[in-house]
Amino acid sequence: MPISDSTLFGYTFKNGSLLEEALTTPSFRMTTPKASDNQRLEFLGDAVLGLLATDWLYENNPSLKEGELTGKRQHMVSTAALCEAVEGGDFISLLKRNKGAGELSPKSKTVADAVEAVIGAAWLDGGLKAAKTIFDNLALTANSRFGELDGNPKSALQHLTQAMVPPRMPSYRLVKTTGTSNKPTFTVEVTVEGVGSAQGEGGSRREADSAAARKLMETL
């Protein structure tokens, strides 16, 4: 989809230059210093995306508590979720990058930043309605990994922490094993640098790991 069409994710921009700026990555300025990159629009789009995700989650999950809603929102707006939403399309080919830059990974933060920038550009171009059109077309609420991560606390926690800046990995430690050999109870502690730690118990090491991850996520 050429940028000149000024249409992306179901929305047609009245001001095509906003879309072009949203698709201009910081690396492009290495060869074109006077160009405006998409970092300011990404900053705006991040906030708009958070608002749209929050509104959808609030309206569609009336029984969930604040901590659960927060965890779901963090996944919906994460780097991995945004990259997955545009994977398989032509989005990466639209990005303006340094001519000497190597191949861009479809899971790169550069891709996610550009998606957020497009949302920010739509907000400036057509307000909330325009931004919501893009949000709906990205289908973040129906992301195939959304339900999978909800049922797998370890994967969900890793997903969230890898989206942090800088990315980090959860570390699990077996604290103790109690009970009998036929009915043991495992206690595991999970720690994420700069975030905190939490302990969980279970009848197996896997259950204890999941319990610990779930508790830590509730505090995020």
C-alpha positions in Angstrom: 0.0 0.0 0.0 1.8 3.2 -1.1 1.9 6.0 1.4 0.5 8.4 -1.3 -2.9 6.6 -0.9 -3.1 8.2 2.6 -5.2 5.2 3.7 -4.0 2.8 6.4 -5.8 0.4 8.7 -9.2 1.4 7.3 -8.7 5.2 7.8 -8.1 7.7 5.1 -6.0 10.7 6.3 -7.1 14.2 5.2 -3.5 15.3 5.9 -1.3 12.8 4.2 1.9 14.4 5.7 0.8 13.2 9.1 0.7 9.6 7.9 4.1 10.0 6.2 5.6 11.4 9.4 4.1 8.5 11.4 5.9 6.0 9.1 9.3 7.8 9.3 11.5 5.9 11.7 14.3 7.6 13.7 16.9 5.8 11.6 15.8 7.7 8.5 17.3 10.9 10.0 20.8 9.4 9.8 20.7 10.1 6.0 18.1 12.8 6.1 18.8 14.9 9.2 16.1 17.5 8.5 13.3 14.9 8.3 10.8 14.7 11.1 10.6 11.2 12.6 7.7 9.5 14.3 8.8 9.7 17.9 6.5 12.6 19.0 3.5 10.9 17.2 4.5 7.6 18.9 4.4 9.4 22.3 0.9 10.7 21.6 -0.3 7.4 20.0 0.8 5.4 23.1 -1.5 7.4 25.3 -4.4 7.3 22.8 -4.0 3.5 22.4 -4.0 3.1 26.2 -7.3 5.1 26.4 -8.9 3.0 23.6 -7.8 -0.3 25.2 -8.9 0.8 28.6 -12.3 1.8 27.4 -12.9 -1.5 25.5 -11.7 -3.6 28.5 -13.9 -1.6 30.9 -17.0 -2.0 28.8 -16.5 -5.6 27.9 -15.3 -7.0 31.2 -17.7 -5.8 33.9 -16.7 -8.5 36.4 -12.9 -8.0 36.3 -11.1 -6.1 39.0 -8.6 -3.3 38.4 -5.5 -5.5 38.6 -6.9 -8.0 36.1 -7.9 -5.2 33.7 -4.4 -3.7 34.0 -2.8 -7.0 33.1 -5.0 -7.4 30.0 -4.4 -3.8 28.9 -0.6 -4.3 29.2 -0.8 -7.2 26.9 -3.1 -5.5 24.4 -0.8 -2.5 23.9 2.5 -4.4 24.2 5.2 -4.4 21.5 4.5 -8.1 20.8 0.7 -7.6 20.4 1.1 -4.6 18.1 3.7 -6.4 15.9 1.4 -9.4 15.7 -1.5 -7.2 14.7 0.3 -6.0 11.5 2.3 -9.2 10.8 1.8 -10.7 7.4 0.8 -7.4 5.8 2.7 -4.7 4.0 3.2 -2.4 6.9 7.0 -2.9 7.3 7.5 -2.0 3.6 5.9 1.4 4.2 8.3 2.5 6.9 10.9 5.0 5.9 14.3 3.9 7.2 18.0 4.6 6.8 19.0 3.2 3.4 21.9 1.3 5.0 19.7 -0.4 7.6 19.5 -4.1 7.6 16.3 -6.2 7.4 13.8 -5.2 10.1 12.4 -8.0 12.3 8.6 -8.1 12.2 8.7 -8.2 16.0 10.9 -5.1 16.3 9.9 -2.3 18.7 10.4 0.0 15.7 7.4 -1.7 14.1 5.3 -1.3 17.3 6.4 2.4 17.7 5.3 3.1 14.1 1.8 1.5 14.8 1.4 3.8 17.8 2.6 6.8 15.7 -0.1 6.0 13.1 -2.7 6.0 15.9 -1.3 9.3 17.2 -1.4 10.8 13.6 -5.0 9.7 13.2 -5.9 11.4 16.5 -4.5 14.7 15.2 -6.1 14.2 11.8 -9.6 13.1 12.8 -9.9 12.9 16.6 -11.1 10.0 18.7 -13.3 8.5 15.9 -10.4 8.3 13.5 -8.1 6.7 16.1 -10.8 4.2 17.1 -11.2 3.2 13.4 -7.6 2.2 13.3 -7.8 0.5 16.8 -10.8 -1.6 15.6 -9.1 -2.5 12.3 -6.0 -3.7 14.1 -8.2 -6.1 15.9 -6.1 -6.0 19.1 -9.1 -7.2 21.1 -9.2 -10.4 19.1 -5.5 -11.0 19.0 -5.0 -14.7 18.9 -2.4 -14.7 21.7 -4.7 -12.7 24.0 -6.7 -15.7 25.3 -3.6 -17.9 25.3 -1.7 -15.6 27.6 -4.6 -15.1 29.9 -4.5 -18.9 30.7 -0.7 -19.0 31.0 0.5 -16.7 33.8 4.2 -17.5 33.1 3.9 -16.7 29.4 1.9 -13.6 30.2 4.5 -12.3 32.7 7.3 -12.9 30.3 5.4 -11.2 27.6 4.9 -8.1 29.7 8.5 -7.9 31.0 10.0 -8.4 27.6 8.0 -5.4 26.4 9.5 -3.2 29.1 12.4 -0.8 28.5 14.9 -2.3 28.9 13.5 -5.8 28.3 14.0 -8.2 31.2 13.3 -11.9 32.0 11.5 -13.3 35.1 13.7 -15.5 37.3 12.2 -18.5 39.1 13.6 -20.0 42.3 12.4 -23.0 44.3 12.1 -21.8 47.9 11.1 -25.0 49.6 9.2 -28.3 49.2 6.9 -29.4 52.0 4.3 -32.1 52.6 4.8 -35.8 51.7 6.3 -37.5 48.6 2.7 -38.5 47.6 1.3 -35.0 48.2 4.1 -32.4 48.0 3.7 -28.6 48.1 6.2 -26.5 46.2 6.9 -22.9 47.0 8.5 -20.8 44.2 9.6 -17.2 44.1 9.7 -15.3 40.8 11.7 -12.1 40.6 11.9 -9.5 37.8 14.7 -7.0 38.1 13.4 -3.5 38.8 9.9 -4.7 39.3 9.8 -7.0 42.4 9.1 -10.5 43.4 6.3 -12.8 44.5 5.8 -16.3 45.9 3.4 -19.0 44.9 2.5 -22.5 45.9 1.3 -25.5 44.1 1.1 -29.3 44.0 3.8 -29.3 41.3 6.7 -27.1 40.3 4.7 -26.0 37.3 1.7 -25.0 39.4 3.9 -23.1 41.8 5.6 -21.2 39.0 2.3 -20.2 37.6 0.9 -19.1 41.0 4.0 -17.0 41.6 3.8 -15.4 38.1 0.1 -14.6 38.6 0.8 -12.9 42.0 3.5 -10.8 40.5 1.4 -9.7 37.6 -1.3 -8.6 40.1 1.1 -6.1 41.5 2.2 -4.6 38.2 
